[in-house]
């Protein structure tokens, strides 16, 4: 998949656990886990906004485009 989700990187930089982020953004652990592992097919802008607010980051810190085959 050409879109890479760097949620785990930002969580590590902010020293935040999945449980803590789950509470702050009001998402289930399973939904956050799906997003973190890159298995999500979509993300709502409201969810992205909440994650960025909780981690004090920009959407580009969480999502990265990599051309297929690289």
Number of C-alpha atoms within 10 A of each C-alpha: 10 11 12 15 20 18 23 17 13 17 19 11 10 13 11 14 11 19 12 14 19 18 12 14 19 13 16 13 15 11 12 20 17 12 18 19 13 17 13 13 7 8 9 8 10 10 13 16 16 17 24 19 14 18 21 12 14 13 15 11 15 20 15 13 11 11 9 8 6 5
